[in-house]
Amino acid sequence: MPYDDSVPPTRRPRPRLVAAALAALCLTAVAGCGGSPDPEETGAASPRPGAEASASMTPDALPSATPDATPTATPTASAAEPLPQGPLTGRTVVIDPGHNPRNHEHTEEINAQVDIGTGRKECDTTGTSTDAGYAEARFTLDVSHRLRELLRAQGARVLLTHDEDRPFGPCIDERARIGNEAKADAVVSVHADGSAVGNRGFHVILPAAVKGGGADTSKIVRSSADLGARIAGHLVRTTRSAPSNYIGGGTGLDTRDDLGGLNLSTVPKVFVECGNMRDPEDAALLTDASWRQKAAQGMADGIAAHLKG
């Protein structure tokens, strides 16, 4: 669930190039990209439960946050050892794990309003969870760790916007700033949705053309659309999940202008909503470590395809 999404998403026109790019990818996909089972967040408001708990399948070991730590703008870098040489050598990717497992302990801080370029929204939100209590913030960290290792294996320099090394956040404006200051070749924000039962599948959120205030996405709309379409196509291949049946018109792609993480980005960026945590069938996938690995692989393949042109 997008961390700066305080209002229901609305359907917006999608660029023709996005639909064409996804259609081309889906020609070779295992599953079709039509409106088949598997989605994520309708044009109606999605519930935003604040529950946070451990997963039924324990994610990768995560460092404990320091209660009195002061949030900083320093991204979490990959391990210091030399990167392997590979097809992504020389490229920088920023992974943005949605929310923070301890946001619910800092409601005053995350409710503080920040500038998103076209208005103001809360710093961050708690995210959603499965009915069994597997928190979205735990899911996003787990998938982000897997994605980081896959990209590093191809030679990419990978930064995380946070790694549970701070008590809350980062705020949405800081998340965008981390990618910008890293001069990232691609930024992917990892999420899961909290929609109604029966709404299934993944969708990828793309930045709309926004210019005004502190926002100007004109230089990244086309490249972000390509990044998102490639990720969507590869997610179909690796997870065998179909795109959302409730948002994106069967393409799995949605364009929005109300997300500060996209509005404030000056580098190609997308949000990936991996599935609907409030649907039992999607929840069974999201809590399965083997499926999370496939989702990370799909994202890694999509990012690599985008970066290799």
C-alpha positions as CSV (number, residue, x, y, z in Angstrom):
1,M,0.0,0.0,0.0
2,P,1.6,3.3,-1.0
3,Y,2.8,5.0,2.2
4,D,1.7,8.5,1.1
5,D,-1.7,7.4,-0.1
6,S,-4.2,9.1,2.2
7,V,-7.0,9.3,-0.3
8,P,-8.6,6.7,-2.5
9,P,-6.8,6.2,-5.8
10,T,-8.7,7.3,-8.9
11,R,-8.4,5.8,-12.3
12,R,-6.4,8.0,-14.7
13,P,-5.7,7.6,-18.4
14,R,-2.6,5.5,-19.0
15,P,-0.1,6.4,-21.7
16,R,-0.4,4.3,-24.9
17,L,3.3,3.5,-24.7
18,V,2.8,1.8,-21.3
19,A,0.0,-0.5,-22.6
20,A,2.1,-1.3,-25.7
21,A,5.2,-2.1,-23.7
22,L,3.3,-4.4,-21.4
23,A,1.5,-6.1,-24.2
24,A,4.8,-6.9,-25.9
25,L,6.2,-8.4,-22.8
26,C,3.1,-10.4,-22.2
27,L,3.3,-12.1,-25.5
28,T,6.0,-14.3,-24.1
29,A,4.6,-14.6,-20.6
30,V,3.4,-17.8,-19.1
31,A,0.1,-16.3,-18.0
32,G,-1.9,-13.8,-20.1
33,C,-2.1,-10.2,-19.1
34,G,-5.8,-9.8,-19.5
35,G,-8.2,-9.3,-16.7
36,S,-7.7,-12.7,-15.1
37,P,-7.7,-13.7,-11.4
38,D,-5.1,-11.7,-9.3
39,P,-5.4,-8.0,-8.4
40,E,-4.8,-5.2,-5.9
41,E,-6.7,-2.0,-5.0
42,T,-9.8,-0.9,-6.8
43,G,-10.7,2.5,-7.8
44,A,-12.4,2.6,-4.4
45,A,-10.7,3.3,-1.2
46,S,-8.6,0.5,0.2
47,P,-8.8,-0.3,3.9
48,R,-5.7,0.8,5.8
49,P,-5.4,-1.5,8.9
50,G,-2.6,-0.5,11.1
51,A,-1.9,-3.9,12.5
52,E,1.7,-5.0,12.5
53,A,3.0,-8.3,13.6
54,S,5.3,-11.1,12.7
55,A,4.9,-13.3,9.7
56,S,3.8,-16.9,9.6
57,M,6.9,-17.4,7.5
58,T,9.8,-15.7,9.2
59,P,11.5,-13.2,6.9
60,D,15.3,-12.7,6.6
61,A,16.8,-11.7,9.9
62,L,16.4,-8.0,10.4
63,P,18.5,-5.7,12.6
64,S,16.6,-4.2,15.5
65,A,15.8,-0.5,15.4
66,T,17.3,1.6,18.2
67,P,14.4,3.2,20.1
68,D,16.1,6.5,20.6
69,A,17.6,6.7,17.2
70,T,17.3,9.9,15.3
71,P,16.1,9.5,11.7
72,T,18.7,10.5,9.1
73,A,18.7,10.8,5.4
74,T,21.5,8.3,5.0
75,P,20.4,5.4,2.8
76,T,21.3,1.9,3.8
77,A,24.1,0.7,1.5
78,S,24.9,-2.8,0.5
79,A,27.7,-4.7,2.1
80,A,31.1,-3.1,1.7
81,E,32.8,-6.0,-0.1
82,P,33.5,-5.5,-3.8
83,L,30.6,-6.1,-6.1
84,P,30.8,-8.9,-8.6
85,Q,31.2,-7.8,-12.3
86,G,28.0,-8.3,-14.2
87,P,25.6,-6.8,-16.7
88,L,24.5,-4.1,-14.2
89,T,28.0,-3.1,-13.2
90,G,28.1,0.7,-12.9
91,R,24.4,1.0,-12.3
92,T,22.8,2.2,-9.1
93,V,19.4,0.9,-8.0
94,V,17.5,2.3,-4.9
95,I,15.0,-0.1,-3.3
96,D,12.4,1.6,-1.1
97,P,10.8,-0.8,1.4
98,G,7.3,0.6,2.0
99,H,6.5,1.7,5.5
100,N,8.5,0.8,8.7
101,P,7.6,-2.0,11.2
102,R,7.7,0.5,14.0
103,N,5.6,3.3,12.4
104,H,2.7,2.4,14.6
105,E,4.8,3.4,17.7
106,H,5.3,6.9,16.3
107,T,1.9,8.1,15.2
108,E,2.6,11.7,15.9
109,E,5.7,11.7,13.8
110,I,4.3,9.8,10.8
111,N,1.1,12.0,10.8
112,A,3.1,15.2,10.5
113,Q,2.4,16.8,7.1
114,V,5.1,17.1,4.5
115,D,5.3,18.8,1.1
116,I,4.7,16.4,-1.8
117,G,5.1,19.0,-4.5
118,T,1.4,19.3,-5.4
119,G,0.1,19.6,-1.8
120,R,0.8,18.2,1.6
121,K,0.3,14.7,3.0
122,E,1.3,12.7,6.1
123,C,5.0,11.8,6.5
124,D,4.2,8.0,6.3
125,T,1.6,5.4,7.2
126,T,1.6,2.1,9.0
127,G,0.7,0.0,6.0
128,T,-1.7,-2.9,6.0
129,S,-1.4,-6.6,7.1
130,T,-2.9,-10.0,6.5
131,D,-5.7,-11.2,8.6
132,A,-3.2,-13.4,10.5
133,G,-1.1,-10.3,11.3
134,Y,1.8,-10.5,8.8
135,A,2.6,-6.8,8.4
136,E,3.1,-5.1,5.1
137,A,6.2,-3.5,6.5
138,R,7.7,-6.9,7.3
139,F,6.8,-8.1,3.8
140,T,8.4,-5.2,2.1
141,L,11.7,-5.5,4.0
142,D,11.9,-9.3,3.2
143,V,11.2,-8.8,-0.5
144,S,13.6,-5.8,-0.6
145,H,16.4,-7.9,0.9
146,R,15.9,-10.6,-1.7
147,L,15.8,-8.1,-4.5
148,R,19.0,-6.5,-3.3
149,E,20.9,-9.7,-3.4
150,L,19.6,-10.6,-6.9
151,L,20.7,-7.1,-8.2
152,R,24.0,-7.2,-6.5
153,A,24.8,-10.6,-8.1
154,Q,24.5,-8.8,-11.4
155,G,26.9,-6.1,-10.4
156,A,24.5,-3.3,-9.4
157,R,25.2,-0.9,-6.6
158,V,22.1,-1.2,-4.4
159,L,20.8,1.2,-1.7
160,L,17.8,0.8,0.6
161,T,16.0,3.9,1.8
162,H,15.8,2.1,5.2
163,D,16.5,-1.3,6.7
164,E,14.7,-1.1,10.0
165,D,17.6,1.0,11.2
166,R,15.4,3.9,12.3
167,P,12.4,4.2,14.6
168,F,10.0,5.4,11.9
169,G,9.8,6.4,8.3
170,P,11.6,7.8,6.3
171,C,9.0,10.4,5.3
172,I,7.8,10.3,1.7
173,D,9.7,13.3,0.7
174,E,12.9,11.9,2.1
175,R,12.4,8.6,0.4
176,A,12.2,10.5,-2.9
177,R,15.3,12.6,-2.0
178,I,17.4,9.5,-1.3
179,G,16.9,8.2,-4.8
180,N,17.5,11.6,-6.3
181,E,20.7,12.2,-4.4
182,A,22.0,8.7,-5.3
183,K,21.4,9.6,-9.0
184,A,19.8,6.2,-9.2
185,D,19.2,4.6,-12.6
186,A,16.0,3.1,-11.2
187,V,14.0,3.3,-7.9
188,V,11.5,0.6,-7.0
189,S,9.2,1.1,-4.0
190,V,8.0,-2.3,-2.7
191,H,4.4,-2.6,-1.3
192,A,1.4,-4.8,-0.8
193,D,-2.2,-3.7,-0.9
194,G,-5.0,-3.7,1.6
195,S,-8.1,-4.0,-0.6
196,A,-11.4,-6.0,-0.4
197,V,-11.6,-9.8,-0.4
198,G,-11.8,-11.0,-4.0
199,N,-9.5,-8.3,-5.3
200,R,-6.4,-10.1,-6.3
201,G,-3.1,-9.7,-8.2
202,F,-0.2,-7.2,-8.5
203,H,-0.2,-3.8,-10.0
204,V,2.6,-1.3,-10.7
205,I,2.0,2.4,-10.1
206,L,3.6,4.9,-12.5
207,P,4.2,8.6,-12.1
208,A,1.8,10.9,-14.0
209,A,3.0,14.0,-15.8
210,V,3.1,16.5,-13.0
211,K,4.6,20.0,-13.0
212,G,4.0,22.6,-10.4
213,G,5.0,23.5,-6.9
214,G,8.1,21.4,-6.1
215,A,7.1,18.6,-8.5
216,D,8.2,18.0,-12.1
217,T,8.0,14.5,-13.5
218,S,8.2,15.5,-17.1
219,K,11.7,14.0,-17.5
220,I,10.9,10.6,-15.9
221,V,7.4,9.7,-17.1
222,R,8.5,7.8,-20.2
223,S,11.4,6.0,-18.5
224,S,9.3,5.1,-15.5
225,A,6.6,3.8,-17.8
226,D,9.2,1.5,-19.4
227,L,10.5,0.4,-16.1
228,G,7.0,-0.4,-14.8
229,A,5.9,-2.3,-17.9
230,R,9.0,-4.5,-17.8
231,I,8.6,-5.3,-14.2
232,A,4.9,-6.2,-14.7
233,G,5.8,-8.5,-17.6
234,H,8.5,-10.3,-15.7
235,L,6.3,-10.6,-12.6
236,V,3.8,-12.5,-14.7
237,R,6.6,-14.8,-15.9
238,T,8.2,-15.6,-12.6
239,T,5.2,-15.7,-10.2
240,R,2.6,-16.9,-12.7
241,S,0.3,-14.4,-11.1
242,A,-2.0,-12.4,-13.3
243,P,-2.2,-8.6,-13.1
244,S,-4.7,-6.9,-10.8
245,N,-8.4,-7.7,-11.5
246,Y,-9.5,-4.5,-9.9
247,I,-7.2,-1.7,-10.9
248,G,-5.2,-1.1,-14.1
249,G,-7.8,-2.3,-16.6
250,G,-6.2,-5.7,-16.9
251,T,-2.7,-4.3,-17.6
252,G,-1.5,-4.2,-14.0
253,L,-0.4,-0.6,-14.6
254,D,-1.9,2.4,-12.9
255,T,-0.8,6.1,-13.3
256,R,-1.2,8.4,-10.4
257,D,-0.4,12.0,-9.6
258,D,-1.1,12.0,-5.8
259,L,1.9,10.1,-4.5
260,G,4.7,12.2,-3.2
261,G,7.2,9.4,-3.6
262,L,6.6,9.7,-7.4
263,N,5.9,13.4,-7.7
264,L,9.2,14.4,-6.1
265,S,11.4,11.9,-7.9
266,T,13.8,13.1,-10.5
267,V,14.9,9.6,-11.5
268,P,12.9,6.7,-13.0
269,K,10.7,5.3,-10.2
270,V,7.7,3.0,-9.7
271,F,5.7,1.5,-6.9
272,V,5.1,-2.3,-7.0
273,E,2.0,-3.5,-5.2
274,C,2.7,-7.2,-5.0
275,G,-0.7,-8.4,-4.0
276,N,-3.7,-7.9,-1.8
277,M,-2.9,-8.8,1.8
278,R,-6.6,-8.7,2.8
279,D,-7.6,-11.4,0.3
280,P,-7.0,-15.0,1.6
281,E,-5.6,-16.3,-1.7
282,D,-3.2,-13.5,-2.2
283,A,-2.3,-13.5,1.5
284,A,-1.3,-17.2,1.1
285,L,1.2,-16.2,-1.6
286,L,2.5,-13.1,0.1
287,T,3.3,-15.2,3.3
288,D,5.1,-17.9,1.3
289,A,8.9,-17.4,1.2
290,S,9.2,-19.2,-2.1
291,W,6.7,-16.9,-3.7
292,R,8.4,-13.8,-2.3
293,Q,11.6,-15.0,-3.9
294,K,9.8,-15.3,-7.2
295,A,8.4,-11.8,-6.8
296,A,11.9,-10.5,-6.1
297,Q,13.2,-12.3,-9.2
298,G,10.5,-10.8,-11.4
299,M,11.3,-7.3,-10.2
300,A,15.1,-7.9,-10.6
301,D,14.5,-9.2,-14.2
302,G,12.3,-6.2,-15.0
303,I,14.8,-3.7,-13.6
304,A,17.7,-5.4,-15.5
305,A,15.7,-5.4,-18.8
306,H,15.0,-1.7,-18.3
307,L,18.6,-0.8,-17.5
308,K,19.9,-2.9,-20.4
309,G,17.5,-1.1,-22.7
